[in-house]
Structures are given as structure tokens and as C-alpha cells.
Amino acid sequence: MPSGPSVPLAQQFTLAPGESTAIQDASVRVQFVRVSADSRCPADALCIQGGDALVHIAVRGGGEQEYELHTGDSARAAVQHGALRIALIGLQPYPFSSRTIQPDEYRATLVVSN
């Protein structure tokens, strides 16, 4: 499994699909698994609703758990994993109507806090 550098608690980090990073002082590793759906409104379009993207992450440490985070719903953009809160800050690139985003182009920005 590819791994990135470790990051401290409460510091934002960005991962590509399949990448993971260890969280310092938390004994967990967070992996960006995939984006399973992306219905966000293209940046060059006018939409009634902003849409949503579903970001899957896996957390290892004290057992393995997979979570689904949403870009379009702030209540579902974060999850509780034990004493830790894992939040999706953003998902890039933002869609444009003229271009399809390839799965390996996504980058998820996350933060882990307690």
C-alpha cells in the first residue's frame, strides 16, 4: 500500500486515490480509497443544487473501518472514529462540463482532530 508522510493532528493533508498517511500521536493511518460518485455542479454551469461527491476513506488502527464522506452535506463531511474526528475539507479537481475527471485525478483534502 503506498504511504505518504505522517502528519500531526489538526493539520490538513491531501491524498490521491490509494495513498495513505499516518496521523502522528493517534496510532491510525488514513487512506483515500476512491470517489464512488460525483454529481457536483460543473464550475462552468448554473445549477439549482450544488450536487455531491462521495469520497471513501479507510482508517486503520484499532481495527479497520471504511467511511463515506460527502462534499455536498456538511453534516456528512465528517465521521467519528473512536476519539478522532475525520473531516473532508475538499475534493479536487472541480468538475467542468467539457471534461470528464479520471478516477486517478482526484485529490481529497482531509483533517484529523480529537
C-alpha positions in Angstrom: 0.0 0.0 0.0 1.5 3.4 -1.0 2.0 5.6 2.0 2.7 9.3 2.4 4.5 11.1 5.2 3.0 11.3 8.6 1.1 14.4 9.6 0.2 15.9 13.0 -3.3 16.1 14.4 -5.3 19.1 13.2 -3.1 19.6 10.1 -4.8 19.3 6.6 -3.3 16.8 4.2 -4.1 15.8 0.6 -4.1 12.3 -0.8 -4.6 10.8 -4.2 -6.6 7.6 -4.6 -4.8 4.7 -3.0 -2.5 6.9 -0.9 -2.4 6.9 2.8 -0.8 8.8 5.6 -0.1 8.1 9.3 -1.5 10.5 11.9 1.1 11.4 14.5 0.1 10.8 18.1 -3.1 9.0 17.0 -1.9 5.5 16.0 -4.0 5.5 12.9 -3.5 5.6 9.2 -6.0 7.2 6.8 -6.3 6.1 3.2 -8.2 7.8 0.3 -9.8 4.8 -1.3 -11.9 6.2 -4.1 -14.7 8.6 -5.3 -17.8 6.5 -6.0 -20.0 9.3 -7.3 -19.5 12.9 -8.3 -22.6 14.9 -9.1 -21.2 18.3 -8.2 -22.3 21.2 -10.4 -19.7 21.9 -13.0 -17.9 25.2 -12.4 -18.9 26.5 -15.8 -22.6 25.8 -15.4 -25.5 27.2 -13.5 -27.2 24.6 -11.3 -30.1 24.8 -8.9 -28.3 22.5 -6.5 -24.6 22.2 -5.8 -24.6 18.4 -6.0 -22.4 16.0 -4.1 -19.4 13.7 -4.4 -18.9 10.6 -2.3 -15.4 10.1 -1.0 -14.5 6.7 0.5 -11.7 6.5 3.1 -10.3 3.6 5.1 -9.0 4.1 8.6 -6.6 1.6 10.1 -5.6 1.4 13.7 -7.8 -0.2 16.4 -9.3 -2.3 13.6 -10.1 -1.2 10.0 -13.1 0.8 9.1 -14.3 2.3 5.8 -16.3 5.5 5.8 -18.1 7.5 3.1 -17.8 11.3 3.3 -19.9 13.8 1.3 -18.8 17.1 -0.2 -22.4 18.4 -0.5 -23.6 17.8 3.0 -21.6 19.3 5.9 -23.3 17.0 8.4 -21.9 14.0 6.4 -18.5 15.5 5.6 -17.0 14.2 8.8 -17.0 11.0 10.8 -16.1 10.0 14.3 -13.5 7.1 14.6 -13.1 6.4 18.2 -11.9 9.6 19.8 -10.9 11.1 16.4 -12.9 13.3 14.1 -12.0 12.9 10.4 -13.3 15.6 8.1 -13.3 16.1 4.3 -12.2 19.6 3.6 -12.3 19.5 -0.2 -12.1 17.4 -3.3 -10.3 18.5 -6.4 -10.4 18.9 -9.4 -13.7 20.6 -9.6 -15.8 19.4 -12.5 -16.2 21.2 -15.8 -18.9 20.3 -18.2 -16.5 19.8 -21.1 -14.2 17.4 -19.3 -14.6 14.0 -17.6 -12.5 13.6 -14.4 -10.5 10.4 -14.4 -10.5 8.4 -11.1 -6.8 8.8 -10.5 -7.0 12.6 -10.9 -9.0 13.1 -7.7 -7.3 14.6 -4.6 -9.0 14.6 -1.3 -8.0 17.1 1.4 -8.7 15.8 4.9 -8.0 16.7 8.5 -8.0 14.5 11.6 -8.6 16.1 15.0 -9.6 14.9 18.5 
